[in-house]
Amino acid sequence: MNENVFHPYSSDKREVFAELIRQHGEAAYNFAYRLAGNEQDARDLVQEAFLRALRNFDKYDSSKPFEAWLTTILRNIFFDGVKRYERKHSVSLDGPAPKEESQWEEILPSAEPSPADIAQHRERDQLVQQALNSLPLHYKTAVILCDIEKMPYEEISKIMSCPVGTVRSRIHQGRVLLKEAFNKLNTVEVN
């Protein structure tokens, strides 16, 4: 189904919406997972985004990509949650750092890789996710949308409500910070 061929006021609104969710649900979950860093929060984010999208479906401009609209809703829900959390919680710089839970427990071994390869892959993925989680939100979002979701700069610009030049800058700086964070974590793990 071509998402730009319908009108959101049509009588089969729920059917059209359900089809769009089927088409874009996996991408929405992947984006939410990268933002949240864990499966449960990603599911909650996606569920809330789907509910908001359904409630506001009559406001959706069908001449624009549905995935960008849904991603914007997801991003806003996540940022609102982070802002609420930051207002309620303060972190002591003198206290112990919170322990990270395994983020990739559902990777199933295939018949080909050895257990050592699987463990190494899992460990690297955990380090990448930890490094990604350490980025400021605007860099993290830009890197996820560009490098993981493979969105064009123009679409990212609309989602993040900033000029394309700012998107390019955030992606570049985000990649630099991600590499630094990954290398730092990788060095700590080796020592």
C-alpha positions as CSV (number, residue, x, y, z in Angstrom):
1,M,0.0,0.0,0.0
2,N,1.4,3.4,-0.9
3,E,1.0,5.5,2.1
4,N,0.5,8.7,0.2
5,V,-2.5,7.5,-1.8
6,F,-5.1,7.8,1.0
7,H,-6.8,10.6,2.8
8,P,-6.7,10.5,6.6
9,Y,-10.4,11.4,6.8
10,S,-11.5,8.4,4.8
11,S,-14.0,6.0,6.2
12,D,-11.4,3.2,6.6
13,K,-9.2,5.3,8.8
14,R,-8.4,2.5,11.3
15,E,-7.7,0.1,8.5
16,V,-5.3,2.5,6.8
17,F,-3.7,3.3,10.1
18,A,-3.2,-0.4,10.9
19,E,-1.6,-1.0,7.5
20,L,0.8,1.9,8.1
21,I,1.7,0.6,11.5
22,R,2.4,-2.9,10.0
23,Q,4.7,-1.2,7.4
24,H,6.5,1.0,9.8
25,G,6.2,-0.7,13.2
26,E,9.6,-2.5,13.1
27,A,11.4,0.7,12.1
28,A,9.6,2.5,15.0
29,Y,10.7,-0.1,17.4
30,N,14.3,-0.1,16.2
31,F,14.5,3.7,16.6
32,A,12.8,3.5,20.1
33,Y,15.2,0.7,21.2
34,R,18.2,2.8,20.2
35,L,16.9,5.8,22.0
36,A,15.8,4.0,25.2
37,G,18.6,1.4,25.2
38,N,16.4,-1.5,26.4
39,E,13.5,-3.6,25.2
40,Q,10.8,-2.8,27.7
41,D,11.2,1.0,27.5
42,A,11.3,0.7,23.7
43,R,8.0,-1.2,23.7
44,D,6.4,1.3,26.0
45,L,7.6,4.2,23.8
46,V,6.3,2.5,20.6
47,Q,2.9,1.7,22.2
48,E,2.5,5.3,23.4
49,A,3.6,6.6,20.0
50,F,1.0,4.4,18.2
51,L,-1.7,5.6,20.6
52,R,-0.8,9.3,20.0
53,A,-0.6,8.8,16.3
54,L,-4.0,7.2,16.2
55,R,-5.5,9.9,18.3
56,N,-4.0,12.6,16.0
57,F,-4.3,10.7,12.7
58,D,-6.6,13.3,11.3
59,K,-3.8,15.9,11.7
60,Y,-1.4,13.7,9.6
61,D,-0.4,15.3,6.3
62,S,-0.6,12.4,3.9
63,S,1.7,14.2,1.4
64,K,4.5,13.6,3.8
65,P,6.2,10.3,4.8
66,F,4.3,8.5,7.6
67,E,7.6,7.2,9.1
68,A,8.9,10.7,9.6
69,W,5.7,11.7,11.3
70,L,5.7,8.6,13.6
71,T,9.5,9.1,14.3
72,T,8.8,12.7,15.4
73,I,6.1,11.5,17.8
74,L,8.5,8.9,19.2
75,R,11.3,11.4,19.6
76,N,9.0,13.9,21.4
77,I,7.7,11.2,23.8
78,F,11.2,10.1,24.6
79,F,12.5,13.7,25.1
80,D,9.4,14.6,27.3
81,G,10.1,11.5,29.4
82,V,13.8,12.4,29.8
83,K,13.0,15.9,30.8
84,R,10.5,14.7,33.5
85,Y,13.1,12.2,34.7
86,E,15.8,14.8,34.9
87,R,13.5,17.1,36.9
88,K,12.7,14.3,39.4
89,H,16.1,12.7,39.8
90,S,19.5,14.1,40.5
91,V,22.6,12.0,40.2
92,S,25.4,12.2,42.8
93,L,28.8,12.5,41.2
94,D,30.3,11.1,44.4
95,G,28.1,7.9,44.4
96,P,28.6,4.7,42.5
97,A,27.6,4.6,38.9
98,P,24.5,2.6,38.1
99,K,25.1,-0.9,36.7
100,E,24.2,-1.5,33.1
101,E,21.9,-4.4,32.4
102,S,22.6,-6.6,29.4
103,Q,21.0,-4.9,26.4
104,W,21.4,-7.7,23.9
105,E,20.1,-10.8,25.7
106,E,17.9,-11.9,22.8
107,I,20.7,-12.4,20.3
108,L,20.4,-16.1,19.4
109,P,23.5,-18.0,18.3
110,S,23.4,-19.2,14.8
111,A,24.8,-22.6,13.6
112,E,27.9,-21.0,12.2
113,P,29.6,-18.6,14.7
114,S,31.4,-20.1,17.7
115,P,30.4,-19.3,21.2
116,A,33.5,-17.1,21.5
117,D,32.4,-15.1,18.4
118,I,28.9,-14.7,19.8
119,A,30.2,-13.5,23.1
120,Q,32.6,-11.1,21.4
121,H,29.8,-9.8,19.2
122,R,27.5,-9.3,22.1
123,E,30.1,-7.5,24.1
124,R,30.9,-5.2,21.3
125,D,27.2,-4.4,20.8
126,Q,26.8,-3.7,24.5
127,L,29.7,-1.3,24.3
128,V,28.2,0.4,21.3
129,Q,24.9,0.8,23.1
130,Q,26.6,2.1,26.2
131,A,28.6,4.6,24.2
132,L,25.4,5.6,22.3
133,N,23.6,6.1,25.7
134,S,26.4,8.4,26.9
135,L,25.8,10.9,24.1
136,P,23.7,14.0,24.6
137,L,20.2,13.4,23.3
138,H,20.5,15.7,20.2
139,Y,23.6,13.9,19.0
140,K,22.3,10.5,19.9
141,T,19.1,11.2,17.9
142,A,20.9,12.5,14.9
143,V,23.3,9.5,14.8
144,I,20.5,7.0,15.3
145,L,18.4,8.5,12.5
146,C,21.3,8.8,10.1
147,D,23.5,5.8,10.7
148,I,21.0,3.2,12.0
149,E,17.7,4.2,10.5
150,K,19.4,5.4,7.3
151,M,17.2,8.5,6.9
152,P,18.1,11.4,4.6
153,Y,19.3,14.6,6.2
154,E,16.2,16.5,5.0
155,E,13.9,14.0,6.8
156,I,16.1,14.2,10.0
157,S,15.9,18.0,9.8
158,K,12.1,17.8,9.9
159,I,12.0,15.3,12.7
160,M,14.5,17.3,14.8
161,S,13.1,20.7,13.9
162,C,16.4,22.2,12.9
163,P,18.2,23.2,9.7
164,V,20.0,20.6,7.6
165,G,23.3,22.2,8.4
166,T,22.6,21.7,12.1
167,V,21.7,18.0,11.4
168,R,25.0,17.5,9.6
169,S,26.9,19.1,12.4
170,R,25.2,17.0,15.0
171,I,25.8,13.8,13.1
172,H,29.5,14.7,12.7
173,Q,29.9,15.7,16.3
174,G,27.8,12.7,17.5
175,R,30.0,10.3,15.6
176,V,33.1,11.9,17.1
177,L,31.7,11.6,20.6
178,L,30.5,8.1,19.9
179,K,33.9,7.0,18.8
180,E,35.5,8.6,21.8
181,A,33.0,7.0,24.2
182,F,33.4,3.6,22.5
183,N,37.2,3.7,22.6
184,K,37.1,4.7,26.3
185,L,34.7,1.9,27.2
186,N,36.6,-0.6,25.1
187,T,39.9,0.4,26.9
188,V,38.2,0.1,30.3
189,E,36.9,-3.4,29.3
190,V,40.3,-4.6,28.2
191,N,42.2,-3.4,31.3
